[in-house]
Amino acid sequence: MNKTIFSTLFLLMTISFGFGQQDAQFTQYMYNTLTVNPAYAGSREVLGVSVLHRSQWVGLDGAPSTQTFNIQGPYNDKIGLGFSIVHDEIGNNTNQNTYFDIAFSYTVPTSEKYKLSFGLMAGGHLLNVDFNKLRNYSASLTPSVEDELYKRFSPNIGAGIYFHSDKFYMGLSVPDFLESEHFQNPDDEGTAIASERMNIYLISGYVFDLSPSLKFKPAYLIKAIAGAPIQVDLSANFLINEKVTLGAAYRLDAAISALFGFQMGKSFMLGLAYDREISSLGGEQFNGGSFEVFLRYEFIKNGKIDLTPRFF
């Protein structure tokens, strides 16, 4: 009975992580846009490198953790290029997902203030599941998986648009057009335990000048995927002296968050976020919340960032 419970739980976690929440989840999505929208590449008009680490549900053994690496910048006034890696895992390396994409954007001015960017991305997804790390694992309980170590590479293409100015942005994207199936039943090629679905992202934000030293930056992210409820993230940040960011966020029916950012000079930014579940999961003793750390470095030259500052 215990073996059945643990094996069933693992497969359910695999399905929910790869089906209900396929793409990684971020609280600081306003700084990590390239991972979901290729049209963002080059929009900051400088070459930049950023990394993010997220530890979800701290205290829960085997809880998800995610790391991202992004590099993006302008090739010329119209073309932007980028490269993104997203790695996440669940179950103490039992289930590992690695996504990597090359992004290309083309930007056209629509007025003196606004620009419209079109983006394409291409790459792949590597899924690695090691059933040997599953407690009380028994191969006889997973007849649809031939090997104890499951590895699968899936190609991927995506696209997006990004409408923006110095103080406003809105983007719509589908980073994964191709739907791959996993854990196919060898006796029935038409069935699979888990499958990837298209994720649709709508992201937007604005910068309000409240005073010469204080700016208000609301933003939202809406994520839709077939077979799962729509996810809505709302955030409100205050930028003080263009150095310190303080804010809060709300994930619909899921979590509330605190955000902090610090611009250390012109090139380096640090961002921190803490989530607390408001669902029944948040009341569990093993759940200490979720943490994010974000770092960005930009190679600024000729003072361009002072002339056209970017707040997202």
C-alpha positions in Angstrom: 0.0 0.0 0.0 2.8 2.5 0.9 4.5 1.8 -2.4 1.3 2.5 -4.3 0.8 5.7 -2.4 4.3 7.0 -3.0 4.3 6.0 -6.7 0.9 7.5 -7.3 1.9 10.7 -5.5 5.0 11.1 -7.6 3.2 10.6 -10.9 0.6 13.1 -9.8 3.3 15.6 -8.9 4.9 15.0 -12.3 1.6 15.6 -14.1 0.7 18.7 -12.1 4.1 20.2 -12.4 4.3 19.4 -16.1 0.6 20.0 -17.0 -1.1 22.3 -14.5 2.0 24.5 -14.0 4.2 23.7 -16.9 6.2 26.9 -17.2 8.1 28.0 -14.1 6.4 30.5 -11.8 8.0 33.9 -10.9 7.0 36.7 -8.5 9.5 39.1 -10.1 8.1 38.5 -13.6 8.5 42.2 -14.4 12.3 41.8 -14.5 12.3 38.3 -16.0 10.2 39.0 -19.2 12.6 37.4 -21.7 11.8 33.9 -20.4 8.3 34.2 -21.6 8.4 36.8 -24.4 11.1 36.9 -27.1 10.0 40.4 -28.3 11.5 41.8 -25.1 15.0 41.2 -26.4 16.9 44.4 -26.8 14.1 46.6 -25.4 16.3 48.0 -22.6 18.8 49.2 -25.3 21.8 47.9 -23.5 23.5 44.5 -23.2 22.4 42.9 -19.9 22.8 39.6 -18.0 20.4 38.5 -15.3 20.0 35.5 -13.1 17.2 34.4 -10.8 16.8 31.7 -8.1 13.4 30.7 -6.7 12.9 28.3 -3.8 9.3 27.4 -3.5 7.5 26.1 -0.3 10.7 26.2 1.9 10.6 23.4 4.5 8.8 20.9 2.3 11.2 18.1 1.4 11.5 17.9 -2.4 9.7 21.2 -3.1 10.3 22.9 -6.5 13.3 25.2 -7.1 14.0 27.2 -10.2 17.0 29.0 -11.7 17.1 31.2 -14.8 19.8 32.8 -16.8 19.1 35.5 -19.4 21.3 37.6 -21.7 19.8 40.1 -24.1 20.7 43.3 -25.9 20.3 45.3 -29.1 22.1 44.2 -32.3 21.1 47.6 -33.9 18.3 50.1 -33.6 15.7 47.5 -34.8 17.0 44.1 -34.0 17.4 42.6 -30.6 18.9 39.2 -29.6 18.7 37.1 -26.5 19.4 33.7 -24.9 17.5 32.2 -22.0 17.9 29.1 -19.8 15.3 28.0 -17.3 16.0 25.0 -15.0 13.6 23.7 -12.4 13.4 20.6 -10.4 11.1 18.8 -8.0 11.6 15.9 -5.6 15.3 16.5 -4.8 16.4 16.2 -8.5 14.0 13.4 -9.2 12.2 15.4 -11.9 14.4 18.0 -13.7 13.2 20.3 -16.5 15.7 22.4 -18.5 14.5 24.9 -21.2 16.8 26.9 -23.4 15.8 29.4 -26.1 17.4 31.8 -28.5 15.3 35.0 -29.0 15.1 37.4 -31.9 13.1 40.6 -32.0 12.4 43.3 -34.6 11.2 46.7 -33.5 9.4 49.4 -35.4 8.5 52.9 -34.1 4.8 53.6 -34.0 5.1 57.2 -32.7 7.7 59.5 -31.0 7.2 57.7 -27.7 6.0 54.2 -28.5 7.5 51.2 -30.2 6.2 47.8 -31.3 8.4 44.7 -31.2 7.8 41.3 -32.8 9.7 38.4 -31.4 10.5 34.7 -32.2 12.2 32.1 -30.1 13.5 28.6 -30.8 15.1 26.1 -28.6 14.2 22.9 -26.7 13.2 21.3 -23.5 15.0 18.5 -21.7 13.0 16.4 -19.2 14.9 14.0 -16.9 13.1 11.8 -14.4 15.0 9.4 -12.2 12.6 6.9 -10.7 15.4 5.4 -8.6 15.3 8.5 -6.4 11.6 7.9 -5.7 11.1 6.6 -2.1 9.7 3.0 -2.2 9.9 3.0 -6.0 8.8 -0.2 -7.7 9.1 -0.6 -11.4 6.1 -2.9 -11.4 3.9 0.0 -10.3 4.8 2.1 -13.3 4.1 -0.2 -16.3 3.9 2.7 -18.7 7.6 3.6 -18.2 10.1 1.2 -19.7 13.2 2.5 -18.0 13.9 3.6 -14.5 15.6 6.7 -15.9 13.4 8.7 -18.3 15.1 11.3 -20.6 13.3 13.2 -23.4 14.4 16.1 -25.5 11.6 18.1 -27.2 12.1 21.0 -29.6 10.2 24.2 -29.1 9.3 27.4 -30.9 7.5 30.5 -29.6 6.5 34.0 -30.5 5.4 37.3 -28.9 4.7 41.0 -29.4 5.7 43.8 -27.1 4.3 47.4 -27.2 6.4 49.8 -25.1 7.6 53.3 -24.3 9.9 54.6 -21.6 7.0 54.3 -19.0 4.6 51.7 -20.4 4.7 48.2 -21.7 2.3 45.5 -22.7 3.3 42.1 -24.2 1.4 39.1 -25.5 3.3 35.8 -26.0 3.1 32.1 -26.5 6.6 30.7 -25.7 5.7 27.1 -26.4 3.7 26.3 -29.6 4.7 22.6 -29.7 2.9 20.2 -27.5 5.0 17.2 -26.5 3.8 14.0 -24.8 5.7 12.1 -22.1 5.6 8.7 -20.6 3.9 7.1 -23.6 2.3 3.7 -23.0 4.4 1.2 -25.1 1.2 -0.9 -25.7 -0.8 2.1 -26.9 1.1 4.8 -28.8 -1.9 7.1 -28.6 -1.8 7.6 -24.8 0.5 9.4 -22.5 0.6 10.2 -18.8 1.7 13.8 -19.2 1.7 16.3 -22.0 2.9 19.8 -22.5 0.4 22.5 -23.5 0.6 26.0 -24.8 1.0 28.8 -22.2 -0.4 32.2 -23.2 1.0 35.2 -21.3 -0.3 38.8 -21.1 2.0 41.2 -19.2 1.7 44.9 -18.7 2.9 47.8 -16.5 3.1 51.5 -16.2 5.3 54.0 -14.3 3.6 57.0 -12.6 5.6 60.0 -11.5 4.2 60.9 -8.0 7.0 63.3 -7.3 10.6 64.0 -8.5 11.8 61.3 -6.1 8.9 58.8 -6.1 7.5 56.6 -8.8 4.6 54.1 -8.7 4.9 51.0 -10.8 1.9 48.8 -11.0 2.1 45.7 -13.2 0.2 42.5 -13.9 0.7 39.1 -15.5 -2.1 36.9 -16.8 -1.3 33.3 -17.7 -3.7 30.9 -19.5 -3.2 27.2 -20.2 -5.7 24.6 -21.4 -6.9 22.4 -18.6 -6.0 24.8 -15.7 -7.4 27.9 -14.1 -6.2 31.3 -15.3 -3.4 32.6 -13.2 -3.4 36.3 -12.4 -0.5 38.1 -10.7 -0.9 41.7 -9.6 2.0 43.8 -8.2 2.5 47.4 -7.0 6.0 48.8 -6.5 7.2 52.2 -5.3 10.6 53.4 -6.6 12.3 55.8 -4.4 15.1 58.1 -5.8 15.4 55.6 -8.7 17.4 53.4 -6.2 15.1 51.5 -3.8 12.0 49.6 -4.7 9.4 48.5 -2.2 6.2 46.7 -3.1 3.7 44.0 -2.7 2.1 41.4 -5.0 -1.0 39.2 -5.0 -1.4 35.9 -6.9 -5.1 35.2 -7.3 -6.3 32.7 -4.7 -2.7 31.5 -4.2 -0.3 33.9 -2.4 0.6 37.4 -1.2 4.2 38.7 -1.7 6.6 41.3 -0.5 9.1 42.7 -3.0 12.3 44.7 -2.5 14.8 46.0 -5.0 18.0 48.0 -4.9 19.8 49.7 -7.8 23.5 49.5 -6.9 24.9 52.1 -9.3 23.9 52.3 -12.9 24.7 48.8 -13.9 23.8 46.4 -11.0 20.4 45.6 -9.6 19.3 43.3 -6.8 15.7 42.1 -6.4 14.2 40.0 -3.5 10.7 38.6 -3.1 8.9 36.5 -0.5 5.7 34.7 -1.1 3.2 33.4 1.5 0.5 31.0 0.5 -3.0 32.0 1.3 -4.5 28.7 0.3 -4.7 25.7 2.7 -1.1 24.9 1.8 0.0 28.1 3.5 -1.2 26.9 6.9 1.0 23.8 6.9 3.9 23.8 9.4 6.3 22.5 6.8 5.7 25.4 4.4 7.9 28.4 5.2 6.9 30.3 2.1 8.8 30.9 -1.2 11.9 33.1 -1.8 13.3 34.7 -4.9 16.6 36.4 -5.5 17.2 38.4 -8.8 20.5 39.9 -10.0 21.0 42.0 -13.2 24.1 43.5 -14.6 24.1 45.8 -17.6 27.0 47.0 -19.7 26.3 50.7 -19.9 28.2 53.0 -22.2 28.0 56.6 -23.4 25.5 57.5 -20.6 22.6 56.2 -22.8 20.8 54.8 -19.8 20.6 58.3 -18.3 18.9 59.7 -21.4 16.3 56.9 -21.7 16.0 55.2 -18.4 14.2 51.8 -18.2 12.1 51.0 -15.2 11.2 47.4 -16.2 
